Amino acid sequence: SSAEAEYMAMGHAVQEGLYLQMLQLEMGIELEEGGTLLLLDNQSAIKLAKNPVFHKRSKHIAIKYHFIREKLESGEFTFEFVRTLAMAADQLTKHVGVKVLGVGKTLMGMCSGW
């Protein structure tokens, strides 16, 4: 399902975020309070990360992705739902209409000279 795919993508994003946090610390830059914020457009994936009881329906998801819960509970990462229209990355990964493309260009800071 799309929730499972998004959950697995969250796992990869958390791994990349951990790498960036370690790099930041090595450079002597303090981490912000509240953890690293991940913006997601799939509420089911967020619920899966926040609620281990929901796991009964998704036993087949590899254990390696469930470390997301540990990072959420420790406060190293926070997840926030963002509507699909506000996701700049959708312009690069999905077929979108002209209106959504215009919103995406603005979110990415691109000029409108076309």
PLY file of the C-alpha trace (Angstrom):
ply
format ascii 1.0
element vertex 114
property float x
property float y
property float z
element edge 113
property int vertex1
property int vertex2
end_header
0.00 0.00 0.00
1.03 3.62 -0.29
1.26 3.89 3.52
3.82 1.09 3.60
5.82 2.64 0.78
5.76 6.04 2.50
6.77 4.42 5.79
9.75 2.78 4.12
10.66 6.09 2.48
10.48 7.67 5.96
13.03 5.11 7.09
15.41 6.15 4.35
14.82 9.84 5.11
15.56 9.25 8.81
18.80 7.46 7.88
19.87 10.43 5.74
18.82 12.81 8.50
20.95 10.93 11.03
23.93 11.23 8.71
23.35 14.98 8.34
22.99 15.36 12.12
26.34 13.61 12.67
27.97 15.79 10.01
26.53 18.90 11.63
27.89 17.86 15.05
31.32 17.11 13.57
31.37 20.62 12.12
30.65 22.03 15.57
27.10 23.12 14.77
24.58 22.45 17.51
21.39 20.61 16.64
18.13 22.50 16.96
15.78 21.63 19.82
12.78 19.56 18.86
14.69 17.33 16.46
14.79 17.23 12.71
11.42 17.88 11.13
10.24 15.59 8.32
7.30 16.81 6.27
5.05 13.99 5.03
1.87 13.85 2.99
0.66 10.43 4.12
-1.23 10.41 7.42
-1.30 6.59 7.57
2.49 6.42 7.46
2.71 8.98 10.27
0.23 6.96 12.35
2.24 3.81 11.69
5.36 5.54 13.01
3.63 6.97 16.08
1.45 4.02 17.11
3.02 0.57 17.55
-0.43 -1.03 17.93
-1.08 -0.22 14.27
1.86 -2.56 13.54
-0.37 -5.64 13.74
-1.72 -4.85 10.28
1.74 -4.46 8.81
3.81 -7.27 10.30
5.44 -7.90 6.96
7.29 -4.55 6.95
10.93 -5.26 7.66
12.12 -4.65 11.21
14.82 -2.35 9.85
12.19 0.32 9.21
10.79 0.31 12.74
13.76 2.26 14.13
11.75 5.29 13.02
9.68 4.88 16.19
12.80 4.99 18.37
13.95 8.22 16.75
10.49 9.73 17.15
10.26 8.74 20.84
13.78 10.05 21.57
12.88 13.42 20.06
15.60 13.26 17.40
12.95 13.52 14.68
9.45 14.92 14.45
6.93 14.29 11.71
4.43 16.78 10.41
1.63 16.25 7.91
1.67 18.56 4.92
-1.03 18.59 2.26
0.05 17.32 -1.14
-0.33 20.78 -2.68
2.32 22.12 -0.29
4.90 19.44 -1.14
7.49 20.94 -3.48
8.97 17.49 -4.18
5.75 16.33 -5.86
6.61 18.47 -8.90
9.68 16.28 -9.38
8.11 12.88 -8.74
4.47 12.98 -9.91
2.38 14.05 -12.85
0.75 17.32 -11.77
-1.51 19.87 -13.37
-0.60 23.42 -14.32
-2.05 24.92 -11.11
-0.10 22.53 -8.86
3.02 23.08 -10.96
2.72 26.83 -10.41
2.43 26.33 -6.64
5.42 23.99 -6.71
7.53 26.48 -8.62
6.79 29.09 -5.99
7.66 26.66 -3.17
10.98 25.88 -4.85
11.76 29.60 -5.35
11.73 29.38 -9.13
10.86 32.36 -11.31
7.74 32.31 -13.43
9.28 33.47 -16.71
7.91 30.81 -19.05
0 1
1 2
2 3
3 4
4 5
5 6
6 7
7 8
8 9
9 10
10 11
11 12
12 13
13 14
14 15
15 16
16 17
17 18
18 19
19 20
20 21
21 22
22 23
23 24
24 25
25 26
26 27
27 28
28 29
29 30
30 31
31 32
32 33
33 34
34 35
35 36
36 37
37 38
38 39
39 40
40 41
41 42
42 43
43 44
44 45
45 46
46 47
47 48
48 49
49 50
50 51
51 52
52 53
53 54
54 55
55 56
56 57
57 58
58 59
59 60
60 61
61 62
62 63
63 64
64 65
65 66
66 67
67 68
68 69
69 70
70 71
71 72
72 73
73 74
74 75
75 76
76 77
77 78
78 79
79 80
80 81
81 82
82 83
83 84
84 85
85 86
86 87
87 88
88 89
89 90
90 91
91 92
92 93
93 94
94 95
95 96
96 97
97 98
98 99
99 100
100 101
101 102
102 103
103 104
104 105
105 106
106 107
107 108
108 109
109 110
110 111
111 112
112 113
